[in-house]
């Protein structure tokens, strides 16, 4: 099971639109067969800073996400709203282990 | 609903012990009434770097975590295994919203 922390920095005027577009992406992403989490959160000390916490059962499932229509729409829609490129950090899940706790 | 990303940097010789102690903390933390997530992951490019992704229904619930016996045991046990102090980043959850998706 793998995790990606996607760090995003959004221009102040585009914050509301970014949240809306990312929630739309969230709703479709959590229906992907290999998706475990797709949580969006906003930094308390910087309303322009977001983290998307993505968990997938495998590298293949995470790669498949990037081939979906909803991912591509999100990527192309939000690109110009960021004031610097987003950054993904790759992690491996150690707990919880076992699918039951994810369902 | 709130999130804390806890960043931890562990001395190489203490990595296995840290994982064990944190999984023990995870098992008890997820039973706290206000806890939504307590996920432990390890960076793919640095086996000394961990993130604990903690989600709670409220600030009060997150504060209550720090009063538990399992938190205090974890904090005191792992302190000397870190090569620099851990760092917590506070976020607010935007998605998913609604308790059902967390259960």
N, CA and C atoms of all chains as a GROMACS GRO file, in nm:
protein
  618
    1UNK      N    1   0.085  -0.119   0.000
    1UNK     CA    2   0.000   0.000   0.000
    1UNK      C    3   0.088   0.124   0.000
    2UNK      N    4   0.053   0.216  -0.084
    2UNK     CA    5   0.139   0.332  -0.101
    2UNK      C    6   0.061   0.462  -0.078
    3UNK      N    7   0.137   0.564  -0.043
    3UNK     CA    8   0.080   0.696  -0.014
    3UNK      C    9   0.156   0.799  -0.097
    4UNK      N   10   0.083   0.897  -0.147
    4UNK     CA   11   0.147   1.016  -0.203
    4UNK      C   12   0.090   1.138  -0.132
    5UNK      N   13   0.179   1.221  -0.079
    5UNK     CA   14   0.138   1.351  -0.027
    5UNK      C   15   0.159   1.451  -0.141
    6UNK      N   16   0.048   1.506  -0.191
    6UNK     CA   17   0.058   1.604  -0.299
    6UNK      C   18   0.044   1.743  -0.238
    7UNK      N   19   0.152   1.820  -0.246
    7UNK     CA   20   0.152   1.956  -0.190
    7UNK      C   21   0.118   2.054  -0.301
    8UNK      N   22   0.020   2.142  -0.274
    8UNK     CA   23  -0.026   2.236  -0.376
    8UNK      C   24  -0.031   2.377  -0.315
    9UNK      N   25   0.018   2.474  -0.392
    9UNK     CA   26   0.017   2.615  -0.351
    9UNK      C   27  -0.068   2.692  -0.451
   10UNK      N   28  -0.179   2.748  -0.404
   10UNK     CA   29  -0.281   2.806  -0.492
   10UNK      C   30  -0.283   2.958  -0.477
   11UNK      N   31  -0.298   3.026  -0.592
   11UNK     CA   32  -0.311   3.172  -0.588
   11UNK      C   33  -0.437   3.209  -0.510
   12UNK      N   34  -0.429   3.313  -0.426
   12UNK     CA   35  -0.542   3.348  -0.339
   12UNK      C   36  -0.675   3.361  -0.414
   13UNK      N   37  -0.673   3.422  -0.531
   13UNK     CA   38  -0.799   3.443  -0.604
   13UNK      C   39  -0.860   3.314  -0.657
   14UNK      N   40  -0.782   3.205  -0.661
   14UNK     CA   41  -0.830   3.079  -0.717
   14UNK      C   42  -0.859   2.972  -0.611
   15UNK      N   43  -0.850   3.010  -0.485
   15UNK     CA   44  -0.866   2.911  -0.378
   15UNK      C   45  -1.002   2.842  -0.384
   16UNK      N   46  -1.110   2.919  -0.394
   16UNK     CA   47  -1.243   2.857  -0.395
   16UNK      C   48  -1.261   2.762  -0.513
   17UNK      N   49  -1.215   2.807  -0.630
   17UNK     CA   50  -1.227   2.722  -0.750
   17UNK      C   51  -1.143   2.595  -0.735
   18UNK      N   52  -1.025   2.610  -0.677
   18UNK     CA   53  -0.938   2.494  -0.656
   18UNK      C   54  -1.006   2.391  -0.566
   19UNK      N   55  -1.064   2.439  -0.457
   19UNK     CA   56  -1.131   2.347  -0.362
   19UNK      C   57  -1.244   2.273  -0.435
   20UNK      N   58  -1.323   2.348  -0.511
   20UNK     CA   59  -1.435   2.288  -0.583
   20UNK      C   60  -1.386   2.181  -0.683
   21UNK      N   61  -1.284   2.214  -0.761
   21UNK     CA   62  -1.231   2.120  -0.862
   21UNK      C   63  -1.170   1.996  -0.795
   22UNK      N   64  -1.109   2.017  -0.679
   22UNK     CA   65  -1.042   1.904  -0.614
   22UNK      C   66  -1.143   1.814  -0.544
   23UNK      N   67  -1.251   1.872  -0.492
   23UNK     CA   68  -1.356   1.788  -0.434
   23UNK      C   69  -1.423   1.705  -0.545
   24UNK      N   70  -1.438   1.763  -0.664
   24UNK     CA   71  -1.493   1.686  -0.777
   24UNK      C   72  -1.401   1.568  -0.810
   25UNK      N   73  -1.271   1.594  -0.810
   25UNK     CA   74  -1.172   1.488  -0.834
   25UNK      C   75  -1.177   1.383  -0.722
   26UNK      N   76  -1.184   1.429  -0.600
   26UNK     CA   77  -1.197   1.340  -0.482
   26UNK      C   78  -1.313   1.242  -0.499
   27UNK      N   79  -1.429   1.296  -0.536
   27UNK     CA   80  -1.551   1.212  -0.544
   27UNK      C   81  -1.537   1.099  -0.644
   28UNK      N   82  -1.466   1.126  -0.755
   28UNK     CA   83  -1.446   1.020  -0.855
   28UNK      C   84  -1.327   0.931  -0.819
   29UNK      N   85  -1.225   0.990  -0.760
   29UNK     CA   86  -1.104   0.912  -0.727
   29UNK      C   87  -1.134   0.802  -0.625
   30UNK      N   88  -1.219   0.833  -0.526
   30UNK     CA   89  -1.245   0.731  -0.422
   30UNK      C   90  -1.326   0.614  -0.477
   31UNK      N   91  -1.377   0.629  -0.598
   31UNK     CA   92  -1.449   0.516  -0.660
   31UNK      C   93  -1.358   0.427  -0.744
   32UNK      N   94  -1.233   0.468  -0.764
   32UNK     CA   95  -1.138   0.382  -0.838
   32UNK      C   96  -1.116   0.254  -0.757
   33UNK      N   97  -1.105   0.140  -0.825
   33UNK     CA   98  -1.094   0.013  -0.752
   33UNK      C   99  -0.975   0.007  -0.656
   34UNK      N  100  -0.862   0.068  -0.692
   34UNK     CA  101  -0.743   0.057  -0.606
   34UNK      C  102  -0.724   0.171  -0.509
   35UNK      N  103  -0.822   0.260  -0.501
   35UNK     CA  104  -0.804   0.377  -0.413
   35UNK      C  105  -0.846   0.346  -0.269
   36UNK      N  106  -0.762   0.392  -0.174
   36UNK     CA  107  -0.794   0.374  -0.033
   36UNK      C  108  -0.833   0.507   0.034
   37UNK      N  109  -0.765   0.614  -0.003
   37UNK     CA  110  -0.796   0.748   0.051
   37UNK      C  111  -0.766   0.852  -0.056
   38UNK      N  112  -0.840   0.961  -0.047
   38UNK     CA  113  -0.811   1.077  -0.132
   38UNK      C  114  -0.862   1.196  -0.052
   39UNK      N  115  -0.787   1.236   0.050
   39UNK     CA  116  -0.831   1.338   0.147
   39UNK      C  117  -0.768   1.472   0.110
   40UNK      N  118  -0.851   1.574   0.112
   40UNK     CA  119  -0.803   1.710   0.084
   40UNK      C  120  -0.803   1.790   0.213
   41UNK      N  121  -0.691   1.855   0.243
   41UNK     CA  122  -0.689   1.944   0.360
   41UNK      C  123  -0.612   2.071   0.328
   42UNK      N  124  -0.643   2.174   0.408
   42UNK     CA  125  -0.593   2.311   0.387
   42UNK      C  126  -0.516   2.354   0.512
   43UNK      N  127  -0.398   2.411   0.492
   43UNK     CA  128  -0.314   2.450   0.606
   43UNK      C  129  -0.380   2.559   0.690
   44UNK      N  130  -0.373   2.544   0.822
   44UNK     CA  131  -0.435   2.642   0.912
   44UNK      C  132  -0.362   2.777   0.906
   45UNK      N  133  -0.234   2.774   0.880
   45UNK     CA  134  -0.157   2.899   0.882
   45UNK      C  135  -0.134   2.958   0.742
   46UNK      N  136  -0.195   2.897   0.639
   46UNK     CA  137  -0.174   2.946   0.502
   46UNK      C  138  -0.286   2.892   0.413
   47UNK      N  139  -0.388   2.973   0.388
   47UNK     CA  140  -0.505   2.923   0.315
   47UNK      C  141  -0.474   2.889   0.170
   48UNK      N  142  -0.356   2.925   0.122
   48UNK     CA  143  -0.313   2.891  -0.014
   48UNK      C  144  -0.248   2.753  -0.024
   49UNK      N  145  -0.220   2.693   0.090
   49UNK     CA  146  -0.145   2.566   0.092
   49UNK      C  147  -0.238   2.448   0.121
   50UNK      N  148  -0.232   2.348   0.033
   50UNK     CA  149  -0.317   2.229   0.045
   50UNK      C  150  -0.231   2.104   0.040
   51UNK      N  151  -0.285   1.998   0.101
   51UNK     CA  152  -0.225   1.865   0.083
   51UNK      C  153  -0.337   1.770   0.040
   52UNK      N  154  -0.310   1.694  -0.064
   52UNK     CA  155  -0.398   1.582  -0.099
   52UNK      C  156  -0.326   1.456  -0.053
   53UNK      N  157  -0.393   1.381   0.035
   53UNK     CA  158  -0.337   1.258   0.090
   53UNK      C  159  -0.399   1.143   0.012
   54UNK      N  160  -0.320   1.084  -0.077
   54UNK     CA  161  -0.370   0.977  -0.164
   54UNK      C  162  -0.311   0.844  -0.121
   55UNK      N  163  -0.396   0.745  -0.097
   55UNK     CA  164  -0.348   0.610  -0.065
   55UNK      C  165  -0.406   0.512  -0.166
   56UNK      N  166  -0.320   0.426  -0.215
   56UNK     CA  167  -0.359   0.325  -0.315
   56UNK      C  168  -0.305   0.189  -0.274
   57UNK      N  169  -0.373   0.085  -0.322
   57UNK     CA  170  -0.330  -0.050  -0.284
   57UNK      C  171  -0.198  -0.088  -0.349
   58UNK      N  172  -0.158  -0.023  -0.458
   58UNK     CA  173  -0.035  -0.060  -0.529
   58UNK      C  174   0.012   0.055  -0.617
   59UNK      N  175   0.134   0.044  -0.666
   59UNK     CA  176   0.188   0.139  -0.763
   59UNK      C  177   0.102   0.140  -0.889
   60UNK      N  178   0.057   0.021  -0.930
   60UNK     CA  179  -0.024   0.012  -1.051
   60UNK      C  180  -0.155   0.089  -1.034
   61UNK      N  181  -0.215   0.077  -0.917
   61UNK     CA  182  -0.342   0.147  -0.893
   61UNK      C  183  -0.320   0.298  -0.893
   62UNK      N  184  -0.207   0.342  -0.838
   62UNK     CA  185  -0.176   0.486  -0.837
   62UNK      C  186  -0.149   0.535  -0.980
   63UNK      N  187  -0.081   0.450  -1.059
   63UNK     CA  188  -0.053   0.487  -1.198
   63UNK      C  189  -0.184   0.493  -1.278
   64UNK      N  190  -0.275   0.402  -1.249
   64UNK     CA  191  -0.404   0.399  -1.320
   64UNK      C  192  -0.483   0.527  -1.293
   65UNK      N  193  -0.468   0.581  -1.173
   65UNK     CA  194  -0.535   0.708  -1.139
   65UNK      C  195  -0.498   0.816  -1.239
   66UNK      N  196  -0.371   0.819  -1.277
   66UNK     CA  197  -0.323   0.925  -1.367
   66UNK      C  198  -0.371   0.907  -1.510
   67UNK      N  199  -0.433   0.794  -1.537
   67UNK     CA  200  -0.491   0.771  -1.670
   67UNK      C  201  -0.640   0.801  -1.674
   68UNK      N  202  -0.698   0.834  -1.561
   68UNK     CA  203  -0.844   0.857  -1.558
   68UNK      C  204  -0.877   0.995  -1.616
   69UNK      N  205  -1.002   1.003  -1.665
   69UNK     CA  206  -1.051   1.128  -1.721
   69UNK      C  207  -1.058   1.235  -1.610
   70UNK      N  208  -1.106   1.198  -1.492
   70UNK     CA  209  -1.122   1.298  -1.385
   70UNK      C  210  -0.987   1.352  -1.338
   71UNK      N  211  -0.884   1.269  -1.338
   71UNK     CA  212  -0.751   1.320  -1.302
   71UNK      C  213  -0.702   1.421  -1.406
   72UNK      N  214  -0.717   1.383  -1.534
   72UNK     CA  215  -0.665   1.471  -1.641
   72UNK      C  216  -0.739   1.605  -1.643
   73UNK      N  217  -0.871   1.600  -1.620
   73UNK     CA  218  -0.950   1.725  -1.614
   73UNK      C  219  -0.900   1.811  -1.498
   74UNK      N  220  -0.883   1.749  -1.381
   74UNK     CA  221  -0.835   1.823  -1.263
   74UNK      C  222  -0.698   1.885  -1.292
   75UNK      N  223  -0.605   1.803  -1.342
   75UNK     CA  224  -0.468   1.849  -1.368
   75UNK      C  225  -0.468   1.971  -1.461
   76UNK      N  226  -0.546   1.963  -1.568
   76UNK     CA  227  -0.546   2.072  -1.667
   76UNK      C  228  -0.621   2.195  -1.615
   77UNK      N  229  -0.724   2.171  -1.534
   77UNK     CA  230  -0.804   2.283  -1.482
   77UNK      C  231  -0.727   2.363  -1.378
   78UNK      N  232  -0.660   2.294  -1.286
   78UNK     CA  233  -0.600   2.364  -1.172
   78UNK      C  234  -0.459   2.417  -1.201
   79UNK      N  235  -0.398   2.370  -1.310
   79UNK     CA  236  -0.257   2.404  -1.335
   79UNK      C  237  -0.227   2.554  -1.324
   80UNK      N  238  -0.307   2.635  -1.387
   80UNK     CA  239  -0.277   2.780  -1.388
   80UNK      C  240  -0.318   2.849  -1.258
   81UNK      N  241  -0.384   2.778  -1.170
   81UNK     CA  242  -0.424   2.837  -1.041
   81UNK      C  243  -0.312   2.827  -0.936
   82UNK      N  244  -0.210   2.748  -0.967
   82UNK     CA  245  -0.101   2.728  -0.871
   82UNK      C  246   0.005   2.837  -0.891
   83UNK      N  247   0.061   2.885  -0.782
   83UNK     CA  248   0.167   2.983  -0.802
   83UNK      C  249   0.306   2.922  -0.803
   84UNK      N  250   0.312   2.792  -0.779
   84UNK     CA  251   0.435   2.717  -0.810
   84UNK      C  252   0.393   2.572  -0.834
   85UNK      N  253   0.477   2.494  -0.903
   85UNK     CA  254   0.434   2.358  -0.938
   85UNK      C  255   0.405   2.274  -0.814
   86UNK      N  256   0.306   2.189  -0.824
   86UNK     CA  257   0.275   2.100  -0.712
   86UNK      C  258   0.387   1.998  -0.695
   87UNK      N  259   0.395   1.940  -0.573
   87UNK     CA  260   0.505   1.849  -0.541
   87UNK      C  261   0.448   1.723  -0.476
   88UNK      N  262   0.485   1.608  -0.531
   88UNK     CA  263   0.438   1.481  -0.475
   88UNK      C  264   0.549   1.410  -0.399
   89UNK      N  265   0.516   1.361  -0.279
   89UNK     CA  266   0.613   1.284  -0.200
   89UNK      C  267   0.562   1.141  -0.187
   90UNK      N  268   0.647   1.044  -0.221
   90UNK     CA  269   0.606   0.904  -0.221
   90UNK      C  270   0.644   0.836  -0.090
   91UNK      N  271   0.546   0.770  -0.030
   91UNK     CA  272   0.564   0.699   0.096
   91UNK      C  273   0.507   0.557   0.085
   92UNK      N  274   0.548   0.473   0.179
   92UNK     CA  275   0.491   0.339   0.190
   92UNK      C  276   0.414   0.329   0.320
   93UNK      N  277   0.295   0.276   0.313
   93UNK     CA  278   0.208   0.263   0.431
   93UNK      C  279   0.255   0.152   0.524
   94UNK      N  280   0.269   0.181   0.651
   94UNK     CA  281   0.306   0.080   0.750
   94UNK      C  282   0.190   0.045   0.842
   95UNK      N  283   0.099   0.139   0.860
   95UNK     CA  284  -0.021   0.114   0.942
   95UNK      C  285  -0.128   0.213   0.900
   96UNK      N  286  -0.253   0.173   0.886
   96UNK     CA  287  -0.300   0.037   0.914
   96UNK      C  288  -0.261  -0.060   0.802
   97UNK      N  289  -0.254  -0.188   0.839
   97UNK     CA  290  -0.225  -0.293   0.742
   97UNK      C  291  -0.348  -0.382   0.734
   98UNK      N  292  -0.381  -0.427   0.615
   98UNK     CA  293  -0.500  -0.511   0.598
   98UNK      C  294  -0.613  -0.428   0.544
   99UNK      N  295  -0.680  -0.480   0.444
   99UNK     CA  296  -0.782  -0.403   0.374
   99UNK      C  297  -0.900  -0.367   0.463
  100UNK      N  298  -0.932  -0.452   0.560
  100UNK     CA  299  -1.055  -0.433   0.637
  100UNK      C  300  -1.065  -0.293   0.696
  101UNK      N  301  -0.955  -0.244   0.748
  101UNK     CA  302  -0.957  -0.114   0.814
  101UNK      C  303  -0.973   0.002   0.717
  102UNK      N  304  -0.958  -0.025   0.589
  102UNK     CA  305  -0.971   0.081   0.490
  102UNK      C  306  -1.112   0.087   0.435
  103UNK      N  307  -1.192  -0.013   0.466
  103UNK     CA  308  -1.323  -0.018   0.400
  103UNK      C  309  -1.433   0.043   0.486
  104UNK      N  310  -1.343   1.899   1.122
  104UNK     CA  311  -1.248   1.787   1.122
  104UNK      C  312  -1.109   1.839   1.094
  105UNK      N  313  -1.015   1.793   1.171
  105UNK     CA  314  -0.880   1.847   1.160
  105UNK      C  315  -0.778   1.736   1.135
  106UNK      N  316  -0.668   1.780   1.077
  106UNK     CA  317  -0.560   1.688   1.043
  106UNK      C  318  -0.430   1.743   1.099
  107UNK      N  319  -0.345   1.654   1.148
  107UNK     CA  320  -0.208   1.692   1.178
  107UNK      C  321  -0.114   1.597   1.104
  108UNK      N  322  -0.022   1.655   1.029
  108UNK     CA  323   0.085   1.578   0.968
  108UNK      C  324   0.203   1.585   1.065
  109UNK      N  325   0.237   1.472   1.125
  109UNK     CA  326   0.350   1.469   1.218
  109UNK      C  327   0.472   1.413   1.143
  110UNK      N  328   0.572   1.497   1.125
  110UNK     CA  329   0.695   1.457   1.055
  110UNK      C  330   0.798   1.412   1.158
  111UNK      N  331   0.855   1.293   1.133
  111UNK     CA  332   0.950   1.238   1.229
  111UNK      C  333   1.074   1.189   1.154
  112UNK      N  334   1.190   1.222   1.210
  112UNK     CA  335   1.319   1.181   1.154
  112UNK      C  336   1.388   1.090   1.256
  113UNK      N  337   1.409   0.964   1.219
  113UNK     CA  338   1.454   0.862   1.314
  113UNK      C  339   1.598   0.819   1.283
  114UNK      N  340   1.676   0.802   1.389
  114UNK     CA  341   1.813   0.753   1.370
  114UNK      C  342   1.807   0.612   1.309
  115UNK      N  343   1.895   0.584   1.212
  115UNK     CA  344   1.889   0.455   1.142
  115UNK      C  345   1.883   0.334   1.235
  116UNK      N  346   1.960   0.334   1.342
  116UNK     CA  347   1.962   0.216   1.430
  116UNK      C  348   1.831   0.198   1.507
  117UNK      N  349   1.747   0.300   1.510
  117UNK     CA  350   1.623   0.292   1.588
  117UNK      C  351   1.496   0.278   1.502
  118UNK      N  352   1.515   0.262   1.371
  118UNK     CA  353   1.400   0.261   1.281
  118UNK      C  354   1.302   0.148   1.315
  119UNK      N  355   1.353   0.026   1.334
  119UNK     CA  356   1.263  -0.086   1.362
  119UNK      C  357   1.186  -0.064   1.492
  120UNK      N  358   1.257  -0.018   1.594
  120UNK     CA  359   1.191   0.007   1.723
  120UNK      C  360   1.087   0.116   1.711
  121UNK      N  361   1.119   0.220   1.633
  121UNK     CA  362   1.024   0.330   1.614
  121UNK      C  363   0.896   0.280   1.547
  122UNK      N  364   0.912   0.198   1.444
  122UNK     CA  365   0.794   0.146   1.374
  122UNK      C  366   0.708   0.065   1.471
  123UNK      N  367   0.772  -0.019   1.549
  123UNK     CA  368   0.700  -0.104   1.644
  123UNK      C  369   0.624  -0.018   1.747
  124UNK      N  370   0.692   0.081   1.804
  124UNK     CA  371   0.629   0.168   1.905
  124UNK      C  372   0.515   0.249   1.845
  125UNK      N  373   0.530   0.289   1.720
  125UNK     CA  374   0.427   0.374   1.659
  125UNK      C  375   0.306   0.291   1.616
  126UNK      N  376   0.330   0.167   1.576
  126UNK     CA  377   0.216   0.080   1.545
  126UNK      C  378   0.137   0.051   1.673
  127UNK      N  379   0.207   0.035   1.784
  127UNK     CA  380   0.138   0.016   1.913
  127UNK      C  381   0.053   0.138   1.945
  128UNK      N  382   0.107   0.256   1.923
  128UNK     CA  383   0.033   0.382   1.944
  128UNK      C  384  -0.087   0.390   1.848
  129UNK      N  385  -0.062   0.356   1.723
  129UNK     CA  386  -0.170   0.354   1.621
  129UNK      C  387  -0.288   0.268   1.667
  130UNK      N  388  -0.258   0.147   1.715
  130UNK     CA  389  -0.365   0.053   1.751
  130UNK      C  390  -0.455   0.109   1.860
  131UNK      N  391  -0.395   0.182   1.955
  131UNK     CA  392  -0.477   0.240   2.063
  131UNK      C  393  -0.541   0.371   2.020
  132UNK      N  394  -0.471   0.450   1.938
  132UNK     CA  395  -0.522   0.581   1.898
  132UNK      C  396  -0.650   0.568   1.816
  133UNK      N  397  -0.655   0.467   1.729
  133UNK     CA  398  -0.775   0.454   1.642
  133UNK      C  399  -0.898   0.413   1.722
  134UNK      N  400  -0.878   0.375   1.848
  134UNK     CA  401  -0.993   0.341   1.934
  134UNK      C  402  -1.043   0.462   2.012
  135UNK      N  403  -0.971   0.574   2.007
  135UNK     CA  404  -1.020   0.695   2.075
  135UNK      C  405  -1.150   0.741   2.008
  136UNK      N  406  -1.247   0.786   2.086
  136UNK     CA  407  -1.377   0.821   2.028
  136UNK      C  408  -1.370   0.927   1.917
  137UNK      N  409  -1.279   1.023   1.927
  137UNK     CA  410  -1.275   1.130   1.827
  137UNK      C  411  -1.177   1.108   1.714
  138UNK      N  412  -1.114   0.991   1.711
  138UNK     CA  413  -1.013   0.967   1.607
  138UNK      C  414  -1.074   0.919   1.477
  139UNK      N  415  -1.025   0.973   1.366
  139UNK     CA  416  -1.070   0.932   1.233
  139UNK      C  417  -0.963   0.854   1.157
  140UNK      N  418  -0.838   0.895   1.171
  140UNK     CA  419  -0.727   0.825   1.107
  140UNK      C  420  -0.604   0.840   1.196
  141UNK      N  421  -0.517   0.740   1.186
  141UNK     CA  422  -0.385   0.748   1.250
  141UNK      C  423  -0.295   0.658   1.165
  142UNK      N  424  -0.255   0.710   1.047
  142UNK     CA  425  -0.182   0.630   0.948
  142UNK      C  426  -0.033   0.660   0.958
  143UNK      N  427   0.046   0.555   0.958
  143UNK     CA  428   0.192   0.570   0.960
  143UNK      C  429   0.249   0.533   0.825
  144UNK      N  430   0.332   0.622   0.769
  144UNK     CA  431   0.400   0.588   0.644
  144UNK      C  432   0.546   0.634   0.648
  145UNK      N  433   0.625   0.568   0.562
  145UNK     CA  434   0.771   0.585   0.559
  145UNK      C  435   0.811   0.632   0.419
  146UNK      N  436   0.897   0.733   0.414
  146UNK     CA  437   0.937   0.790   0.285
  146UNK      C  438   1.013   0.688   0.200
  147UNK      N  439   0.980   0.684   0.070
  147UNK     CA  440   1.046   0.590  -0.019
  147UNK      C  441   1.192   0.626  -0.043
  148UNK      N  442   1.226   0.754  -0.033
  148UNK     CA  443   1.363   0.795  -0.062
  148UNK      C  444   1.446   0.820   0.064
  149UNK      N  445   1.389   0.788   0.181
  149UNK     CA  446   1.462   0.812   0.306
  149UNK      C  447   1.397   0.729   0.417
  150UNK      N  448   1.457   0.613   0.448
  150UNK     CA  449   1.392   0.522   0.543
  150UNK      C  450   1.389   0.577   0.685
  151UNK      N  451   1.458   0.687   0.710
  151UNK     CA  452   1.456   0.752   0.842
  151UNK      C  453   1.340   0.850   0.858
  152UNK      N  454   1.271   0.881   0.748
  152UNK     CA  455   1.167   0.984   0.751
  152UNK      C  456   1.027   0.921   0.750
  153UNK      N  457   0.946   0.961   0.848
  153UNK     CA  458   0.810   0.910   0.863
  153UNK      C  459   0.711   1.025   0.869
  154UNK      N  460   0.587   0.994   0.829
  154UNK     CA  461   0.476   1.086   0.854
  154UNK      C  462   0.366   1.008   0.924
  155UNK      N  463   0.314   1.066   1.033
  155UNK     CA  464   0.192   1.014   1.094
  155UNK      C  465   0.080   1.109   1.052
  156UNK      N  466  -0.020   1.053   0.985
  156UNK     CA  467  -0.134   1.132   0.936
  156UNK      C  468  -0.247   1.111   1.036
  157UNK      N  469  -0.271   1.212   1.118
  157UNK     CA  470  -0.372   1.201   1.224
  157UNK      C  471  -0.493   1.286   1.189
  158UNK      N  472  -0.611   1.228   1.190
  158UNK     CA  473  -0.734   1.305   1.168
  158UNK      C  474  -0.826   1.286   1.288
  159UNK      N  475  -0.880   1.397   1.334
  159UNK     CA  476  -0.972   1.396   1.450
  159UNK      C  477  -1.096   1.477   1.419
  160UNK      N  478  -1.205   1.446   1.487
  160UNK     CA  479  -1.330   1.517   1.460
  160UNK      C  480  -1.325   1.661   1.509
  161UNK      N  481  -1.236   1.693   1.602
  161UNK     CA  482  -1.231   1.830   1.657
  161UNK      C  483  -1.096   1.855   1.724
  162UNK      N  484  -1.072   1.983   1.753
  162UNK     CA  485  -0.952   2.021   1.829
  162UNK      C  486  -0.952   1.953   1.966
  163UNK      N  487  -1.071   1.947   2.028
  163UNK     CA  488  -1.081   1.884   2.160
  163UNK      C  489  -1.040   1.737   2.155
  164UNK      N  490  -1.084   1.671   2.049
  164UNK     CA  491  -1.050   1.528   2.035
  164UNK      C  492  -0.900   1.510   2.015
  165UNK      N  493  -0.840   1.602   1.938
  165UNK     CA  494  -0.695   1.594   1.916
  165UNK      C  495  -0.620   1.625   2.045
  166UNK      N  496  -0.672   1.720   2.122
  166UNK     CA  497  -0.609   1.754   2.251
  166UNK      C  498  -0.621   1.637   2.348
  167UNK      N  499  -0.735   1.570   2.345
  167UNK     CA  500  -0.758   1.455   2.435
  167UNK      C  501  -0.657   1.343   2.406
  168UNK      N  502  -0.620   1.328   2.278
  168UNK     CA  503  -0.519   1.228   2.239
  168UNK      C  504  -0.391   1.248   2.319
  169UNK      N  505  -0.352   1.374   2.336
  169UNK     CA  506  -0.226   1.404   2.405
  169UNK      C  507  -0.232   1.380   2.555
  170UNK      N  508  -0.351   1.350   2.604
  170UNK     CA  509  -0.367   1.318   2.747
  170UNK      C  510  -0.373   1.168   2.770
  171UNK      N  511  -0.371   1.090   2.663
  171UNK     CA  512  -0.384   0.944   2.680
  171UNK      C  513  -0.251   0.884   2.725
  172UNK      N  514  -0.265   0.770   2.791
  172UNK     CA  515  -0.147   0.697   2.838
  172UNK      C  516  -0.064   0.648   2.718
  173UNK      N  517  -0.130   0.599   2.614
  173UNK     CA  518  -0.053   0.545   2.499
  173UNK      C  519   0.024   0.654   2.426
  174UNK      N  520  -0.034   0.775   2.420
  174UNK     CA  521   0.041   0.885   2.358
  174UNK      C  522   0.165   0.917   2.441
  175UNK      N  523   0.146   0.930   2.574
  175UNK     CA  524   0.259   0.968   2.660
  175UNK      C  525   0.371   0.863   2.658
  176UNK      N  526   0.330   0.737   2.655
  176UNK     CA  527   0.430   0.629   2.648
  176UNK      C  528   0.508   0.640   2.516
  177UNK      N  529   0.433   0.659   2.405
  177UNK     CA  530   0.498   0.672   2.274
  177UNK      C  531   0.595   0.791   2.274
  178UNK      N  532   0.545   0.907   2.316
  178UNK     CA  533   0.626   1.030   2.316
  178UNK      C  534   0.757   1.009   2.393
  179UNK      N  535   0.747   0.949   2.512
  179UNK     CA  536   0.867   0.933   2.595
  179UNK      C  537   0.960   0.824   2.541
  180UNK      N  538   0.899   0.722   2.480
  180UNK     CA  539   0.980   0.611   2.429
  180UNK      C  540   1.059   0.652   2.305
  181UNK      N  541   0.995   0.723   2.214
  181UNK     CA  542   1.059   0.749   2.084
  181UNK      C  543   1.148   0.874   2.083
  182UNK      N  544   1.133   0.958   2.186
  182UNK     CA  545   1.203   1.089   2.186
  182UNK      C  546   1.351   1.076   2.152
  183UNK      N  547   1.419   0.985   2.216
  183UNK     CA  548   1.565   0.978   2.196
  183UNK      C  549   1.605   0.905   2.067
  184UNK      N  550   1.504   0.851   1.998
  184UNK     CA  551   1.534   0.783   1.872
  184UNK      C  552   1.535   0.880   1.754
  185UNK      N  553   1.487   1.001   1.777
  185UNK     CA  554   1.480   1.099   1.668
  185UNK      C  555   1.612   1.176   1.659
  186UNK      N  556   1.656   1.205   1.536
  186UNK     CA  557   1.779   1.285   1.528
  186UNK      C  558   1.752   1.433   1.518
  187UNK      N  559   1.624   1.470   1.507
  187UNK     CA  560   1.585   1.609   1.529
  187UNK      C  561   1.440   1.609   1.576
  188UNK      N  562   1.396   1.718   1.639
  188UNK     CA  563   1.261   1.715   1.697
  188UNK      C  564   1.154   1.693   1.590
  189UNK      N  565   1.050   1.621   1.625
  189UNK     CA  566   0.940   1.601   1.531
  189UNK      C  567   0.868   1.733   1.508
  190UNK      N  568   0.796   1.740   1.395
  190UNK     CA  569   0.729   1.864   1.357
  190UNK      C  570   0.585   1.834   1.318
  191UNK      N  571   0.491   1.906   1.380
  191UNK     CA  572   0.349   1.886   1.347
  191UNK      C  573   0.295   2.001   1.265
  192UNK      N  574   0.223   1.970   1.157
  192UNK     CA  575   0.160   2.072   1.074
  192UNK      C  576   0.009   2.056   1.085
  193UNK      N  577  -0.059   2.168   1.117
  193UNK     CA  578  -0.204   2.164   1.140
  193UNK      C  579  -0.280   2.200   1.013
  194UNK      N  580  -0.377   2.117   0.977
  194UNK     CA  581  -0.461   2.138   0.859
  194UNK      C  582  -0.608   2.120   0.896
  195UNK      N  583  -0.693   2.169   0.807
  195UNK     CA  584  -0.837   2.148   0.822
  195UNK      C  585  -0.885   2.061   0.706
  196UNK      N  586  -0.964   1.960   0.739
  196UNK     CA  587  -1.013   1.866   0.638
  196UNK      C  588  -1.122   1.930   0.553
  197UNK      N  589  -1.112   1.919   0.423
  197UNK     CA  590  -1.216   1.969   0.332
  197UNK      C  591  -1.289   1.854   0.263
  198UNK      N  592  -1.224   1.741   0.248
  198UNK     CA  593  -1.288   1.623   0.189
  198UNK      C  594  -1.212   1.500   0.238
  199UNK      N  595  -1.278   1.392   0.275
  199UNK     CA  596  -1.423   1.379   0.271
  199UNK      C  597  -1.490   1.454   0.386
  200UNK      N  598  -1.617   1.490   0.365
  200UNK     CA  599  -1.696   1.554   0.470
  200UNK      C  600  -1.810   1.459   0.506
  201UNK      N  601  -1.842   1.456   0.634
  201UNK     CA  602  -1.948   1.364   0.678
  201UNK      C  603  -1.887   1.242   0.740
  202UNK      N  604  -1.937   1.203   0.855
  202UNK     CA  605  -1.878   1.095   0.930
  202UNK      C  606  -1.885   0.961   0.858
  203UNK      N  607  -1.989   0.940   0.780
  203UNK     CA  608  -2.012   0.807   0.721
  203UNK      C  609  -1.889   0.756   0.647
  204UNK      N  610  -1.824   0.846   0.572
  204UNK     CA  611  -1.710   0.802   0.491
  204UNK      C  612  -1.589   0.768   0.576
  205UNK      N  613  -1.592   0.805   0.702
  205UNK     CA  614  -1.478   0.776   0.789
  205UNK      C  615  -1.496   0.646   0.864
  206UNK      N  616  -1.614   0.590   0.859
  206UNK     CA  617  -1.640   0.474   0.944
  206UNK      C  618  -1.620   0.341   0.871
   0.00000   0.00000   0.00000
